[in-house]
Amino acid sequence: MKTLSITLILCILAVYAFAGQSENDNDTLYIRGKAVVFFGPSQAEYVSMTDQQKDAIDEGLYEFYHYRGKVLKYLESNEIPEFQTARSKIQIQRDGNESVTYRRNDMGHVVGVIMTDPQQEPKVLLGVFKDSALISAFEEYFGLE
């Protein structure tokens, strides 16, 4: 079972990973407008972890990607773009020339979600949340019913 979980996690990370991460502009995800950004480790980061570190996060990673998948149709039906990233920086453009930059490795959690709307401050959810909790957070932040 553990081997299957690790294989699934690596497959998920491979689909969403960005190769050649480094501290440059190519390693920044730029977001404008309403959006939801799901962030997590790259495949390279995961592979470089010790077995003990992997054991500590495997279940959380699996749940994170599982619940992310369950809310994609909800976001699509509400015309809110969704992004998945393993890039080290996420820069959110607000109204005017103001922007906010988040460093994924400084967040204190391996995974998380950032909601953004130019009319308000971005909201960050750190860790794993069930689909129902994510939808509630989206409804509250974006003023959906």
C-alpha positions as CSV (number, residue, x, y, z in Angstrom):
1,M,0.0,0.0,0.0
2,K,2.8,2.4,0.9
3,T,4.5,1.8,-2.5
4,L,1.2,2.5,-4.3
5,S,0.8,5.8,-2.4
6,I,4.3,6.9,-3.2
7,T,3.8,6.0,-6.8
8,L,0.6,8.0,-7.0
9,I,2.2,11.0,-5.3
10,L,5.1,10.9,-7.7
11,C,2.7,10.7,-10.7
12,I,0.7,13.6,-9.4
13,L,3.8,15.7,-8.8
14,A,5.2,14.8,-12.2
15,V,2.1,16.1,-13.9
16,Y,2.3,19.5,-12.1
17,A,6.0,19.9,-11.5
18,F,8.1,22.5,-13.2
19,A,11.6,21.4,-14.2
20,G,14.7,23.2,-13.4
21,Q,13.6,25.2,-10.4
22,S,15.9,28.1,-9.5
23,E,15.7,31.5,-8.0
24,N,14.9,33.4,-11.2
25,D,11.9,34.9,-13.1
26,N,11.3,31.6,-14.7
27,D,10.6,30.2,-11.2
28,T,7.8,32.7,-10.5
29,L,4.2,32.1,-11.1
30,Y,2.5,35.5,-12.0
31,I,-1.2,35.8,-11.2
32,R,-3.6,38.5,-12.2
33,G,-7.3,38.7,-11.4
34,K,-9.5,36.2,-9.6
35,A,-7.8,32.9,-9.2
36,V,-7.1,30.0,-6.9
37,V,-3.5,28.7,-6.7
38,F,-2.7,25.3,-5.2
39,F,1.0,25.0,-4.4
40,G,3.1,22.0,-3.3
41,P,6.5,20.5,-3.8
42,S,8.0,19.6,-7.1
43,Q,8.8,16.1,-8.0
44,A,12.6,16.9,-7.7
45,E,12.0,18.2,-4.1
46,Y,10.0,15.2,-3.2
47,V,12.6,12.7,-4.6
48,S,15.4,14.5,-2.7
49,M,13.6,14.1,0.7
50,T,14.6,11.4,3.1
51,D,12.3,8.4,3.5
52,Q,11.4,9.8,6.9
53,Q,10.4,13.1,5.4
54,K,8.4,11.4,2.7
55,D,6.6,9.2,5.3
56,A,5.6,12.4,7.2
57,I,4.0,14.0,4.2
58,D,2.8,11.2,1.9
59,E,-0.8,11.0,3.3
60,G,-1.2,14.8,3.3
61,L,0.0,15.1,-0.3
62,Y,-2.3,12.4,-1.4
63,E,-5.3,14.1,0.3
64,F,-4.3,17.5,-0.9
65,Y,-4.4,16.5,-4.5
66,H,-7.5,14.4,-4.0
67,Y,-9.5,17.3,-2.6
68,R,-8.1,19.7,-5.2
69,G,-9.5,17.4,-7.9
70,K,-12.9,17.4,-6.2
71,V,-13.2,21.2,-6.3
72,L,-12.0,21.8,-9.9
73,K,-15.6,21.6,-11.4
74,Y,-16.8,24.0,-8.7
75,L,-14.2,26.6,-9.6
76,E,-14.8,26.1,-13.3
77,S,-18.6,26.5,-12.9
78,N,-17.9,29.8,-11.1
79,E,-15.4,31.0,-13.7
80,I,-12.5,31.1,-11.3
81,P,-9.2,30.1,-12.9
82,E,-7.2,27.5,-11.0
83,F,-3.4,27.1,-11.1
84,Q,-1.3,24.3,-9.7
85,T,2.4,25.2,-9.1
86,A,5.6,23.9,-7.6
87,R,7.4,27.2,-8.5
88,S,9.2,28.8,-5.6
89,K,7.6,32.2,-5.9
90,I,4.0,33.2,-6.5
91,Q,3.4,36.9,-7.4
92,I,-0.1,38.2,-7.2
93,Q,-0.8,41.5,-9.1
94,R,-3.4,43.6,-7.4
95,D,-5.2,46.7,-8.7
96,G,-2.8,49.3,-10.0
97,N,0.9,48.6,-9.6
98,E,0.7,46.8,-6.3
99,S,1.8,43.2,-6.1
100,V,2.3,40.6,-3.3
101,T,4.9,37.9,-3.6
102,Y,4.8,34.7,-1.6
103,R,7.8,32.3,-1.3
104,R,6.5,28.8,-1.2
105,N,9.3,27.5,1.0
106,D,8.7,30.3,3.5
107,M,5.0,29.3,4.1
108,G,5.7,26.8,6.8
109,H,3.7,24.1,5.1
110,V,4.4,21.8,2.2
111,V,1.0,22.5,0.6
112,G,-1.5,25.2,0.5
113,V,-4.0,27.4,-1.4
114,I,-3.9,31.1,-2.3
115,M,-7.1,32.8,-3.3
116,T,-6.8,36.1,-5.1
117,D,-9.1,38.8,-6.2
118,P,-7.8,42.3,-7.3
119,Q,-10.4,44.0,-5.1
120,Q,-9.1,42.5,-1.8
121,E,-6.1,41.1,-0.1
122,P,-5.1,37.5,-1.1
123,K,-6.1,34.8,1.4
124,V,-3.7,31.9,2.1
125,L,-4.8,28.5,3.5
126,L,-1.9,26.4,4.6
127,G,-2.1,22.7,4.8
128,V,-4.8,20.2,3.6
129,F,-8.5,21.0,3.6
130,K,-11.4,18.8,2.6
131,D,-13.4,19.8,-0.5
132,S,-16.3,21.0,1.6
133,A,-14.0,23.3,3.6
134,L,-12.4,24.6,0.4
135,I,-15.7,25.3,-1.2
136,S,-16.8,27.2,2.0
137,A,-13.6,29.3,1.9
138,F,-14.2,30.0,-1.8
139,E,-17.8,31.1,-1.2
140,E,-16.8,33.4,1.6
141,Y,-13.7,34.9,-0.1
142,F,-15.3,35.4,-3.6
143,G,-18.8,36.2,-2.3
144,L,-20.4,33.2,-4.0
145,E,-23.6,31.5,-3.0
